[in-house]
Amino acid sequence: MKKIYIISSIIVLASIALFIYIFMPQSPATNKKMKSFALPSPEDIIKDEETGLLVVKDVIMITFAGNTTQSAIDDIIKGINGKIIGYDKEHNLYQVKIAGANLKDTQSKTLELMTKYRQVEVAMIQTVSAAKNPGWQNRDSNSTATEQFSSMADPK
């Protein structure tokens, strides 16, 4: 009788442990593999004279079509002499650094990506926001979005 009680207790405990394991929310540590972005170094942030925006001179943000394989992504990035420095794999978004590039080189690579590769949905130079809420009225003052964009273009 004691053996049956011990065996049934072990089975119940194992079932509870399995239930907890299956239905327990995933920890944030598992999501780190899906998303990781690099911060730009201050010397790589410049003002784009054409748009007035602050940009990272040698970094392109690329979104690939959902059916693009990882090997195709790697080949495309290698084709522009780029290196993946950040990503959000859930959205096929990659942060790519073009070593030694200036803004003109990066703009050229962006255009190349958009015209040469069907797998590329979006390619753009990484912008940097200096405003708390770019495009929205600032709660701290009554400045308009236009004034905020002006302050971004002329950082102090």
DSSP file (Angstrom, degrees, kcal/mol; ACC not computed):
  #  RESIDUE AA STRUCTURE BP1 BP2  ACC     N-H-->O    O-->H-N    N-H-->O    O-->H-N    TCO  KAPPA ALPHA  PHI   PSI    X-CA   Y-CA   Z-CA
    1    1 A M     >        0   0    0      0, 0.0     4,-1.9     0, 0.0     5,-0.1   0.000 360.0 360.0 360.0 -40.5    0.0    0.0    0.0
    2    2 A K  H  >  +     0   0    0      1,-0.2     4,-2.4     2,-0.2     5,-0.2   0.877 360.0  54.5 -65.3 -36.9    2.9    2.4    0.8
    3    3 A K  H  > S+     0   0    0      1,-0.2     4,-2.6     2,-0.2     5,-0.2   0.904 107.8  49.2 -64.4 -40.9    4.5    1.6   -2.5
    4    4 A I  H  > S+     0   0    0      1,-0.2     4,-2.7     2,-0.2     5,-0.2   0.913 111.4  49.8 -64.6 -42.0    1.4    2.6   -4.4
    5    5 A Y  H  X S+     0   0    0     -4,-1.9     4,-2.0     2,-0.2    -2,-0.2   0.911 113.1  46.1 -62.6 -44.1    1.1    5.8   -2.4
    6    6 A I  H  X S+     0   0    0     -4,-2.4     4,-2.2     2,-0.2    -2,-0.2   0.919 114.5  47.4 -65.9 -45.2    4.8    6.7   -3.1
    7    7 A I  H  X S+     0   0    0     -4,-2.6     4,-2.3     1,-0.2    -2,-0.2   0.920 113.0  48.0 -64.1 -44.2    4.5    5.9   -6.8
    8    8 A S  H  X S+     0   0    0     -4,-2.7     4,-2.3    -5,-0.2    -1,-0.2   0.870 110.7  52.3 -66.4 -35.1    1.3    7.8   -7.2
    9    9 A S  H  X S+     0   0    0     -4,-2.0     4,-2.5    -5,-0.2    -1,-0.2   0.907 109.7  48.9 -65.0 -42.0    2.8   10.8   -5.4
   10   10 A I  H  X S+     0   0    0     -4,-2.2     4,-2.5     2,-0.2    -2,-0.2   0.906 111.1  49.8 -63.6 -42.2    5.8   10.8   -7.7
   11   11 A I  H  X S+     0   0    0     -4,-2.3     4,-2.2     2,-0.2    -2,-0.2   0.910 111.6  48.6 -64.1 -42.5    3.5   10.6  -10.8
   12   12 A V  H  X S+     0   0    0     -4,-2.3     4,-2.4     2,-0.2    -2,-0.2   0.930 112.7  47.6 -63.6 -45.5    1.4   13.6   -9.5
   13   13 A L  H  X S+     0   0    0     -4,-2.5     4,-2.5     1,-0.2    -2,-0.2   0.900 112.1  49.6 -63.2 -40.9    4.5   15.6   -8.8
   14   14 A A  H  X S+     0   0    0     -4,-2.5     4,-2.3     2,-0.2    -1,-0.2   0.889 110.7  50.6 -64.6 -39.3    6.0   14.8  -12.2
   15   15 A S  H  X S+     0   0    0     -4,-2.2     4,-2.5     2,-0.2    -2,-0.2   0.904 110.8  48.4 -65.4 -42.0    2.7   15.8  -13.9
   16   16 A I  H  X S+     0   0    0     -4,-2.4     4,-2.5     2,-0.2    -2,-0.2   0.922 111.7  49.6 -63.8 -44.3    2.6   19.1  -12.0
   17   17 A A  H  X S+     0   0    0     -4,-2.5     4,-2.4     1,-0.2    -2,-0.2   0.906 112.0  48.2 -62.0 -41.9    6.2   19.9  -13.0
   18   18 A L  H  X S+     0   0    0     -4,-2.3     4,-2.5     2,-0.2    -2,-0.2   0.916 110.9  51.0 -64.0 -44.0    5.4   19.1  -16.6
   19   19 A F  H  X S+     0   0    0     -4,-2.5     4,-2.4     1,-0.2    -2,-0.2   0.923 111.6  47.2 -59.2 -46.7    2.3   21.3  -16.5
   20   20 A I  H  X S+     0   0    0     -4,-2.5     4,-1.2     1,-0.2    -1,-0.2   0.913 112.3  50.3 -62.7 -43.3    4.3   24.2  -15.1
   21   21 A Y  H  < S+     0   0    0     -4,-2.4    -2,-0.2    -5,-0.2    -1,-0.2   0.906 113.8  44.5 -62.2 -42.8    7.1   23.7  -17.6
   22   22 A I  H  < S+     0   0    0     -4,-2.5    -2,-0.2     1,-0.2    -1,-0.2   0.908 122.6  34.4 -70.4 -42.5    4.7   23.7  -20.6
   23   23 A F  H  < S+     0   0    0     -4,-2.4    -1,-0.2    -5,-0.2    -2,-0.2   0.398  88.1 112.8 -99.0   2.9    2.5   26.6  -19.5
   24   24 A M  S  < S-     0   0    0     -4,-1.2     3,-0.1    -3,-0.2    -4,-0.0  -0.570  76.5-106.3 -74.4 135.5    5.2   28.8  -17.9
   25   25 A P        -     0   0    0      0, 0.0     2,-0.1     0, 0.0    -1,-0.1  -0.287  39.6-101.4 -61.0 147.1    5.8   32.1  -19.8
   26   26 A Q        -     0   0    0      1,-0.1     5,-0.0    -3,-0.1    -3,-0.0  -0.429  38.1-115.9 -68.3 142.3    9.1   32.2  -21.7
   27   27 A S    >>  -     0   0    0     -2,-0.1     3,-1.4     1,-0.1     4,-0.6  -0.440  21.4-114.7 -75.9 153.6   11.8   34.2  -20.0
   28   28 A P  H >> S+     0   0    0      0, 0.0     4,-0.8     0, 0.0     3,-0.7   0.737 109.3  75.2 -60.2 -21.8   13.2   37.3  -21.7
   29   29 A A  H >4 S+     0   0    0      1,-0.3     3,-0.6     2,-0.2     4,-0.4   0.842  90.8  54.7 -61.4 -32.8   16.5   35.6  -22.1
   30   30 A T  H X4 S+     0   0    0     -3,-1.4     3,-0.7     1,-0.2     4,-0.3   0.798 102.7  57.3 -71.9 -26.0   15.1   33.5  -25.0
   31   31 A N  H XX S+     0   0    0     -3,-0.7     3,-1.2    -4,-0.6     4,-1.2   0.681  87.0  77.6 -76.7 -17.2   14.0   36.6  -26.8
   32   32 A K  T << S+     0   0    0     -4,-0.8    -1,-0.2    -3,-0.6    -2,-0.2   0.821  88.8  57.7 -61.3 -30.1   17.6   38.0  -26.8
   33   33 A K  T <4 S+     0   0    0     -3,-0.7    -1,-0.3    -4,-0.4    -2,-0.2   0.758 107.2  48.9 -70.5 -22.6   18.4   35.6  -29.7
   34   34 A M  T <4 S+     0   0    0     -3,-1.2    55,-2.7    -4,-0.3    56,-0.5   0.725 118.9  30.4 -88.0 -23.7   15.6   37.2  -31.7
   35   35 A K  E  <  +A   88   0A   0     -4,-1.2     2,-0.3    53,-0.2    53,-0.2  -0.985  58.6 144.8-145.7 128.3   16.5   40.9  -31.2
   36   36 A S  E     -A   87   0A   0     51,-3.0    51,-3.5    -2,-0.4     2,-0.4  -0.859  17.6-173.3-161.7 125.0   19.8   42.7  -30.6
   37   37 A F        -     0   0    0     49,-0.3     2,-0.3    -2,-0.3    49,-0.2  -0.939  18.9-130.9-125.1 147.7   20.8   46.2  -31.8
   38   38 A A        -     0   0    0     -2,-0.4    47,-0.1    57,-0.0    48,-0.0  -0.712  21.2-126.8 -92.7 143.5   24.2   48.0  -31.7
   39   39 A L        -     0   0    0     -2,-0.3     2,-0.1     1,-0.1    -1,-0.0  -0.703  29.6-113.9 -86.3 141.0   24.4   51.6  -30.4
   40   40 A P        -     0   0    0      0, 0.0    -1,-0.1     0, 0.0     5,-0.0  -0.431  24.8-118.5 -74.3 148.8   26.1   54.1  -32.8
   41   41 A S    >   -     0   0    0      1,-0.1     3,-2.0    -2,-0.1     4,-0.5  -0.647  24.6-119.1 -81.9 145.2   29.4   55.6  -31.7
   42   42 A P  G >  S+     0   0    0      0, 0.0     3,-1.1     0, 0.0    -1,-0.1   0.821 112.1  59.0 -55.8 -33.8   29.2   59.4  -31.4
   43   43 A E  G 3  S+     0   0    0      1,-0.2    -2,-0.0    13,-0.0     0, 0.0   0.676 101.7  55.6 -72.2 -14.2   31.8   59.9  -34.1
   44   44 A D  G <  S+     0   0    0     -3,-2.0    13,-2.9    12,-0.1     2,-0.6   0.525  86.9  93.5 -91.9  -7.0   29.7   58.1  -36.6
   45   45 A I  E <   +B   56   0A   0     -3,-1.1     2,-0.3    -4,-0.5    11,-0.2  -0.774  53.6 162.1 -91.2 123.1   26.7   60.4  -36.1
   46   46 A I  E     -B   55   0A   0      9,-2.7     9,-3.0    -2,-0.6     2,-0.5  -0.866  42.0-102.4-133.8 167.4   26.6   63.2  -38.6
   47   47 A K  E     -B   54   0A   0     -2,-0.3     2,-0.8     7,-0.2     7,-0.2  -0.827  28.5-136.0 -92.8 126.3   24.1   65.7  -40.0
   48   48 A D     >  -     0   0    0      5,-3.2     4,-3.5    -2,-0.5     5,-0.3  -0.743  13.1-156.8 -79.3 111.5   22.7   64.8  -43.4
   49   49 A E  T  4 S+     0   0    0     -2,-0.8    -1,-0.2     1,-0.2   104,-0.0   0.799  88.2  56.0 -63.3 -29.7   22.9   68.2  -45.2
   50   50 A E  T  4 S+     0   0    0      1,-0.1    -1,-0.2     3,-0.1    -2,-0.0   0.905 125.4  18.1 -71.0 -41.7   20.2   67.2  -47.6
   51   51 A T  T  4 S-     0   0    0     -3,-0.3    -2,-0.2     2,-0.2    -1,-0.1   0.675  93.2-129.8-103.5 -22.1   17.5   66.3  -45.1
   52   52 A G     <  +     0   0    0     -4,-3.5     2,-0.2     1,-0.3    -3,-0.1   0.457  65.0 130.0  83.3   0.6   18.8   68.0  -42.0
   53   53 A L        -     0   0    0     -5,-0.3    -5,-3.2    -6,-0.1     2,-0.4  -0.531  64.5-114.1 -87.6 153.6   18.5   64.8  -39.9
   54   54 A L  E     +BC  47 128A   0     74,-0.6    74,-2.8    -7,-0.2     2,-0.3  -0.748  45.6 174.3 -82.5 132.1   21.1   63.2  -37.8
   55   55 A V  E     -BC  46 127A   0     -9,-3.0    -9,-2.7    -2,-0.4     2,-0.7  -0.903  41.5-109.7-135.5 161.6   22.2   59.9  -39.2
   56   56 A V  E >   -B   45   0A   0     70,-2.7     3,-1.5    -2,-0.3    70,-0.4  -0.876  34.2-145.4 -91.3 115.6   24.7   57.1  -38.6
   57   57 A K  E 3  S+     0   0A   0    -13,-2.9    49,-0.4    -2,-0.7    -1,-0.1   0.697  89.1  29.9 -61.3 -24.0   27.0   57.7  -41.6
   58   58 A D  E 3  S+     0   0A   0    -14,-0.2    40,-2.9    48,-0.1     2,-0.4   0.073  98.4  93.3-128.1  26.3   27.9   54.0  -42.2
   59   59 A V  E <   -D   97   0A   0     -3,-1.5    67,-2.2    38,-0.2     2,-0.4  -0.980  47.1-168.8-127.3 131.6   24.8   52.0  -41.0
   60   60 A I  E     -DC  96 125A   0     36,-2.9    36,-3.0    -2,-0.4     2,-0.6  -0.937  14.5-144.8-115.4 137.3   21.9   50.8  -43.1
   61   61 A M  E     -DC  95 124A   0     63,-3.6    63,-2.3    -2,-0.4     2,-0.4  -0.912  24.5-171.7 -99.5 123.6   18.6   49.4  -41.7
   62   62 A I  E     -DC  94 123A   0     32,-3.0    32,-3.2    -2,-0.6     2,-0.5  -0.965  15.0-163.8-123.9 129.9   17.3   46.6  -44.0
   63   63 A T  E     -DC  93 122A   0     59,-3.0    58,-2.8    -2,-0.4    59,-1.7  -0.962  15.7-158.1-110.0 126.0   14.0   44.8  -43.9
   64   64 A F  E     - C   0 120A   0     28,-2.5    56,-0.2    -2,-0.5    55,-0.1  -0.677  28.4 -91.8-100.5 155.3   13.8   41.6  -45.9
   65   65 A A    >   -     0   0    0     54,-3.0     3,-1.9    -2,-0.3    -1,-0.1  -0.289  41.2-111.2 -60.4 150.4   10.8   39.8  -47.3
   66   66 A G  T 3  S+     0   0    0      1,-0.3    -1,-0.1    -3,-0.1    26,-0.1   0.752 114.7  53.0 -59.3 -28.0    9.4   37.2  -44.9
   67   67 A N  T 3  S+     0   0    0      2,-0.0     2,-0.4    52,-0.0    -1,-0.3   0.312  79.2 120.5 -93.1   9.9   10.3   34.2  -47.1
   68   68 A T    <   -     0   0    0     -3,-1.9    -4,-0.1    51,-0.1     2,-0.1  -0.603  60.8-131.1 -77.4 128.9   14.0   35.3  -47.5
   69   69 A T     >  -     0   0    0     -2,-0.4     4,-2.2     1,-0.1     5,-0.2  -0.352  16.7-116.5 -76.1 158.7   16.4   32.6  -46.2
   70   70 A Q  H  > S+     0   0    0      1,-0.2     4,-2.6     2,-0.2     5,-0.2   0.865 116.5  54.5 -63.5 -35.5   19.2   33.4  -43.8
   71   71 A S  H  > S+     0   0    0      2,-0.2     4,-2.1     1,-0.2    -1,-0.2   0.885 108.1  48.9 -67.8 -36.1   21.8   32.4  -46.4
   72   72 A A  H  > S+     0   0    0      2,-0.2     4,-2.5     1,-0.2    -2,-0.2   0.909 111.2  50.4 -66.8 -41.3   20.3   34.8  -49.0
   73   73 A I  H  X S+     0   0    0     -4,-2.2     4,-2.4     1,-0.2     5,-0.2   0.941 111.4  48.1 -59.2 -48.2   20.3   37.6  -46.3
   74   74 A D  H  X S+     0   0    0     -4,-2.6     4,-2.3     1,-0.2    -1,-0.2   0.890 111.8  49.9 -60.4 -40.8   24.0   36.9  -45.6
   75   75 A D  H  X S+     0   0    0     -4,-2.1     4,-2.1     2,-0.2    -1,-0.2   0.906 110.9  48.7 -66.2 -42.3   24.9   36.8  -49.3
   76   76 A I  H  X S+     0   0    0     -4,-2.5     4,-0.8     2,-0.2    -2,-0.2   0.930 113.6  46.3 -63.4 -45.4   23.1   40.2  -50.0
   77   77 A I  H ><>S+     0   0    0     -4,-2.4     5,-2.8     1,-0.2     3,-0.8   0.893 112.4  50.2 -65.8 -39.4   24.9   41.8  -47.0
   78   78 A K  H ><5S+     0   0    0     -4,-2.3     3,-1.7    -5,-0.2    -1,-0.2   0.862 102.9  62.8 -64.5 -34.7   28.2   40.4  -48.1
   79   79 A G  H 3<5S+     0   0    0     -4,-2.1    -1,-0.2     1,-0.3    -2,-0.2   0.720 106.5  43.1 -64.3 -22.6   27.5   41.7  -51.6
   80   80 A I  T <<5S-     0   0    0     -4,-0.8    -1,-0.3    -3,-0.8    -2,-0.2   0.202 118.9-110.0-105.5  15.0   27.5   45.3  -50.3
   81   81 A N  T < 5S+     0   0    0     -3,-1.7    18,-0.6     1,-0.2    -3,-0.2   0.857  71.2 147.8  59.4  38.2   30.6   44.7  -48.1
   82   82 A G  E   < - E   0  98A   0     -5,-2.8     2,-0.4    16,-0.2    16,-0.2  -0.557  40.3-149.2-102.2 166.6   28.4   44.9  -45.0
   83   83 A K  E     - E   0  97A   0     14,-1.8    14,-2.8    -2,-0.2     2,-0.4  -0.999  23.7-119.3-135.7 130.9   28.5   43.3  -41.6
   84   84 A I  E     + E   0  96A   0     -2,-0.4    12,-0.2    12,-0.2     3,-0.1  -0.564  38.3 163.5 -71.2 122.9   25.4   42.5  -39.5
   85   85 A I  E     +     0   0A   0     10,-3.1     2,-0.3    -2,-0.4    11,-0.2   0.458  65.5   9.2-116.7  -7.7   25.7   44.5  -36.2
   86   86 A G  E     + E   0  95A   0      9,-1.4     9,-3.0   -49,-0.2    -1,-0.3  -0.981  63.2 176.6-165.0 161.2   22.1   44.2  -35.1
   87   87 A Y  E     -AE  36  94A   0    -51,-3.5   -51,-3.0    -2,-0.3     2,-0.3  -0.991  29.4-153.8-165.2 157.8   18.8   42.5  -35.9
   88   88 A D  E > > -AE  35  93A   0      5,-2.7     5,-2.0    -2,-0.3     3,-1.3  -0.816  21.0-174.1-133.7  92.2   15.2   41.8  -35.1
   89   89 A K  G > 5S+     0   0    0    -55,-2.7     3,-0.6    -2,-0.3   -54,-0.1   0.753  77.6  66.7 -66.4 -25.4   14.6   38.4  -36.7
   90   90 A E  G 3 5S+     0   0    0    -56,-0.5    -1,-0.3     1,-0.2   -55,-0.1   0.843 115.7  29.3 -61.9 -32.0   10.9   38.4  -35.9
   91   91 A H  G < 5S-     0   0    0     -3,-1.3    -1,-0.2     2,-0.1    -2,-0.2   0.260 108.8-118.3-111.1   9.4   10.5   41.3  -38.4
   92   92 A N  T < 5 +     0   0    0     -3,-0.6   -28,-2.5    -4,-0.4     2,-0.5   0.848  62.7 151.6  54.4  37.8   13.5   40.4  -40.7
   93   93 A L  E   < -DE  63  88A   0     -5,-2.0    -5,-2.7   -30,-0.2     2,-0.4  -0.876  23.3-172.8-103.2 127.7   15.1   43.7  -39.8
   94   94 A Y  E     -DE  62  87A   0    -32,-3.2   -32,-3.0    -2,-0.5     2,-0.6  -0.966  20.4-146.9-126.1 137.7   18.9   43.9  -39.9
   95   95 A Q  E     -DE  61  86A   0     -9,-3.0   -10,-3.1    -2,-0.4    -9,-1.4  -0.912  27.5-170.3 -99.7 117.8   21.3   46.7  -38.9
   96   96 A V  E     -DE  60  84A   0    -36,-3.0   -36,-2.9    -2,-0.6     2,-0.5  -0.944  13.1-152.8-122.4 127.6   24.2   46.6  -41.3
   97   97 A K  E     -DE  59  83A   0    -14,-2.8   -14,-1.8    -2,-0.5     2,-0.8  -0.833   5.0-152.9 -99.1 132.4   27.5   48.5  -41.0
   98   98 A I  E >   - E   0  82A   0    -40,-2.9     3,-2.0    -2,-0.5   -16,-0.2  -0.894  28.3-128.2-103.3 102.8   29.5   49.3  -44.1
   99   99 A A  T 3  S+     0   0    0     -2,-0.8   -40,-0.0   -18,-0.6    -2,-0.0  -0.236  84.0   0.5 -58.7 130.3   33.1   49.5  -42.9
  100  100 A G  T 3  S+     0   0    0      1,-0.2    -1,-0.3   -42,-0.0     2,-0.2   0.530  96.2 143.5  74.2   6.8   34.9   52.7  -43.8
  101  101 A A    <   -     0   0    0     -3,-2.0    -1,-0.2   -43,-0.1     2,-0.2  -0.481  37.7-151.5 -81.9 149.0   31.9   54.2  -45.6
  102  102 A N     >  -     0   0    0     -2,-0.2     4,-2.3   -44,-0.1     5,-0.2  -0.523  41.3 -88.9-102.1-179.3   30.9   57.8  -45.7
  103  103 A L  H  > S+     0   0    0      1,-0.2     4,-2.5     2,-0.2     5,-0.2   0.886 127.5  52.2 -61.2 -39.7   27.3   59.1  -46.0
  104  104 A K  H  > S+     0   0    0      2,-0.2     4,-2.1     1,-0.2    -1,-0.2   0.916 110.3  48.5 -63.2 -42.8   27.5   59.2  -49.8
  105  105 A D  H  > S+     0   0    0      2,-0.2     4,-2.3     1,-0.2    -2,-0.2   0.913 112.1  49.4 -61.4 -42.8   28.8   55.5  -50.0
  106  106 A T  H  X S+     0   0    0     -4,-2.3     4,-2.2   -49,-0.4    -2,-0.2   0.892 109.5  51.0 -66.4 -40.5   26.0   54.5  -47.6
  107  107 A Q  H  X S+     0   0    0     -4,-2.5     4,-2.1     2,-0.2    -1,-0.2   0.899 110.4  50.4 -62.3 -39.8   23.3   56.2  -49.7
  108  108 A S  H  X S+     0   0    0     -4,-2.1     4,-2.3     2,-0.2    -2,-0.2   0.907 110.3  48.7 -64.2 -43.3   24.7   54.5  -52.8
  109  109 A K  H  X S+     0   0    0     -4,-2.3     4,-2.5     2,-0.2    -1,-0.2   0.874 109.2  53.8 -65.3 -37.0   24.5   51.1  -51.1
  110  110 A T  H  X S+     0   0    0     -4,-2.2     4,-2.0     2,-0.2    -2,-0.2   0.930 110.1  46.2 -62.7 -45.8   21.0   51.8  -50.0
  111  111 A L  H  X S+     0   0    0     -4,-2.1     4,-1.7     1,-0.2     5,-0.2   0.899 111.0  53.3 -63.0 -41.2   19.9   52.6  -53.5
  112  112 A E  H  X S+     0   0    0     -4,-2.3     4,-2.4     1,-0.2     5,-0.4   0.917 108.1  50.5 -59.5 -44.7   21.7   49.5  -54.8
  113  113 A L  H  X S+     0   0    0     -4,-2.5     4,-1.4     1,-0.2     7,-0.3   0.910 111.9  47.2 -60.0 -43.4   19.8   47.3  -52.2
  114  114 A M  H  < S+     0   0    0     -4,-2.0    -1,-0.2     1,-0.2    -2,-0.2   0.772 121.0  35.6 -72.8 -25.8   16.4   48.7  -53.3
  115  115 A T  H  < S+     0   0    0     -4,-1.7    -2,-0.2    -5,-0.2    -1,-0.2   0.710 122.1  40.1-100.2 -22.7   17.0   48.3  -57.0
  116  116 A K  H  < S+     0   0    0     -4,-2.4     2,-0.6    -5,-0.2    -3,-0.2   0.765 106.1  57.5-100.0 -28.9   19.0   45.1  -57.2
  117  117 A Y    ><  -     0   0    0     -4,-1.4     3,-1.1    -5,-0.4    -1,-0.2  -0.913  52.4-166.1-117.9 117.3   17.5   42.7  -54.7
  118  118 A R  T 3  S+     0   0    0     -2,-0.6    -1,-0.1     1,-0.2   -53,-0.0   0.743  89.6  65.7 -67.9 -23.1   13.8   41.7  -54.8
  119  119 A Q  T 3  S+     0   0    0    -55,-0.1   -54,-3.0   -47,-0.1     2,-0.6   0.694  82.5  90.1 -72.9 -17.8   14.2   40.3  -51.3
  120  120 A V  E <   +C   64   0A   0     -3,-1.1   -56,-0.2    -7,-0.3     3,-0.1  -0.707  46.5 173.0 -85.5 118.2   14.8   43.7  -49.8
  121  121 A E  E    S+     0   0A   0    -58,-2.8     2,-0.4    -2,-0.6   -57,-0.2   0.853  71.2   8.9 -89.0 -41.4   11.5   45.4  -48.8
  122  122 A V  E     +C   63   0A   0    -59,-1.7   -59,-3.0     2,-0.0     2,-0.4  -0.999  58.7 175.8-142.5 137.4   13.1   48.5  -47.2
  123  123 A A  E     +C   62   0A   0     -2,-0.4     2,-0.3   -61,-0.2   -61,-0.2  -0.965  18.6 153.0-140.4 125.1   16.6   49.9  -47.0
  124  124 A M  E     -C   61   0A   0    -63,-2.3   -63,-3.6    -2,-0.4     2,-0.2  -0.993  47.3 -97.3-150.8 155.2   17.4   53.2  -45.3
  125  125 A I  E     -C   60   0A   0     -2,-0.3     2,-0.4   -65,-0.2   -65,-0.2  -0.501  51.8-103.2 -70.2 139.6   20.2   55.0  -43.5
  126  126 A Q  E     -     0   0A   0    -67,-2.2   -70,-2.7   -70,-0.4     2,-0.2  -0.507  40.0-154.0 -69.1 122.1   19.8   54.7  -39.7
  127  127 A T  E     -C   55   0A   0     -2,-0.4     2,-0.4   -72,-0.2   -72,-0.3  -0.598   2.6-144.0 -94.4 159.7   18.5   58.0  -38.4
  128  128 A V  E     -C   54   0A   0    -74,-2.8   -74,-0.6    -2,-0.2     2,-0.5  -0.989   8.8-145.6-125.4 130.5   19.1   59.3  -34.9
  129  129 A S        +     0   0    0     -2,-0.4    20,-0.0     1,-0.1   -76,-0.0  -0.839  18.1 178.6-100.3 129.5   16.5   61.2  -32.9
  130  130 A A        +     0   0    0     -2,-0.5     2,-0.3    18,-0.1    -1,-0.1   0.457  61.9  84.9-101.9  -4.5   17.5   64.0  -30.6
  131  131 A A  S    S-     0   0    0      1,-0.1    -2,-0.1    18,-0.0    17,-0.0  -0.667  78.2-131.0 -98.1 153.6   14.0   64.9  -29.6
  132  132 A K  S    S+     0   0    0      1,-0.3    -1,-0.1    -2,-0.3    -3,-0.0   0.925 104.5  10.1 -65.6 -44.5   11.9   63.2  -26.9
  133  133 A N  S >  S-     0   0    0      3,-0.2     3,-2.3    -3,-0.0    -1,-0.3  -0.646  82.1-157.7-136.0  76.4    8.9   62.8  -29.2
  134  134 A P  T 3  S+     0   0    0      0, 0.0     3,-0.1     0, 0.0    11,-0.1  -0.316  81.7  17.2 -60.3 133.9    9.9   63.6  -32.8
  135  135 A G  T 3  S+     0   0    0     10,-0.3     2,-0.3     1,-0.3    10,-0.2   0.342 112.3  89.7  89.3  -7.8    6.8   64.5  -34.8
  136  136 A W  S <  S-     0   0    0     -3,-2.3    -1,-0.3     9,-0.1    -3,-0.2  -0.873  88.7 -92.7-121.2 154.4    4.7   65.1  -31.8
  137  137 A Q        -     0   0    0     -2,-0.3     2,-0.3    -3,-0.1     7,-0.2  -0.439  46.3-114.0 -65.9 136.2    4.1   68.2  -29.8
  138  138 A N        -     0   0    0      5,-1.1     3,-0.4     1,-0.1     5,-0.2  -0.552  15.9-152.7 -74.3 128.9    6.5   68.5  -26.9
  139  139 A R  S    S+     0   0    0     -2,-0.3    -1,-0.1     1,-0.2    -2,-0.0   0.762  92.9  61.4 -72.9 -24.4    4.8   68.2  -23.5
  140  140 A D  S    S+     0   0    0      3,-0.0     2,-0.3     2,-0.0    -1,-0.2   0.745 121.1   4.4 -75.6 -22.5    7.5   70.3  -21.8
  141  141 A S  S    S-     0   0    0     -3,-0.4     0, 0.0     2,-0.1     0, 0.0  -0.842  80.0-101.5-146.0-178.6    6.8   73.3  -23.9
  142  142 A N        +     0   0    0     -2,-0.3    -3,-0.1    -5,-0.1     2,-0.1   0.030  68.9 139.7 -98.9  26.9    4.4   74.4  -26.6
  143  143 A S        -     0   0    0     -5,-0.2    -5,-1.1     1,-0.1    -2,-0.1  -0.393  47.8-127.9 -71.6 149.1    6.9   73.8  -29.4
  144  144 A T     >  -     0   0    0     -7,-0.2     4,-1.9     1,-0.1     5,-0.1  -0.381  26.1-101.8 -89.2 171.7    5.5   72.3  -32.6
  145  145 A A  H  > S+     0   0    0      1,-0.2     4,-2.5     2,-0.2   -10,-0.3   0.877 122.7  57.0 -60.9 -37.2    6.8   69.2  -34.4
  146  146 A T  H  > S+     0   0    0      1,-0.2     4,-2.1     2,-0.2    -1,-0.2   0.904 106.3  49.1 -62.0 -41.5    8.5   71.5  -36.9
  147  147 A E  H  > S+     0   0    0      1,-0.2     4,-1.9     2,-0.2    -1,-0.2   0.874 110.1  51.8 -65.1 -36.3   10.4   73.3  -34.1
  148  148 A Q  H  X S+     0   0    0     -4,-1.9     4,-1.6     2,-0.2    -2,-0.2   0.913 109.0  49.4 -67.1 -41.1   11.5   69.9  -32.7
  149  149 A F  H  X S+     0   0    0     -4,-2.5     4,-1.9     1,-0.2    -1,-0.2   0.883 108.6  54.2 -65.3 -36.0   12.8   68.8  -36.1
  150  150 A S  H  X S+     0   0    0     -4,-2.1     4,-1.1     1,-0.2    -1,-0.2   0.895 106.8  51.1 -62.0 -39.3   14.7   72.0  -36.4
  151  151 A S  H  < S+     0   0    0     -4,-1.9    -1,-0.2     1,-0.2    -2,-0.2   0.832 107.8  53.4 -68.8 -30.1   16.3   71.3  -33.1
  152  152 A M  H  < S+     0   0    0     -4,-1.6    -1,-0.2     1,-0.2    -2,-0.2   0.888 107.2  51.1 -67.5 -38.6   17.3   67.9  -34.3
  153  153 A A  H  < S+     0   0    0     -4,-1.9    -1,-0.2     1,-0.3    -2,-0.2   0.740 117.8  38.8 -72.4 -22.4   19.0   69.3  -37.3
  154  154 A D  S  < S-     0   0    0     -4,-1.1    -1,-0.3    -5,-0.2    -2,-0.1  -0.592  83.0-172.2-127.9  70.5   21.0   71.8  -35.2
  155  155 A P              0   0    0      0, 0.0    -3,-0.1     0, 0.0    -4,-0.0  -0.289 360.0 360.0 -66.6 148.5   22.0   69.8  -32.1
  156  156 A K              0   0    0     -5,-0.1    -4,-0.0     0, 0.0    -5,-0.0   0.406 360.0 360.0-102.1 360.0   23.7   71.8  -29.3
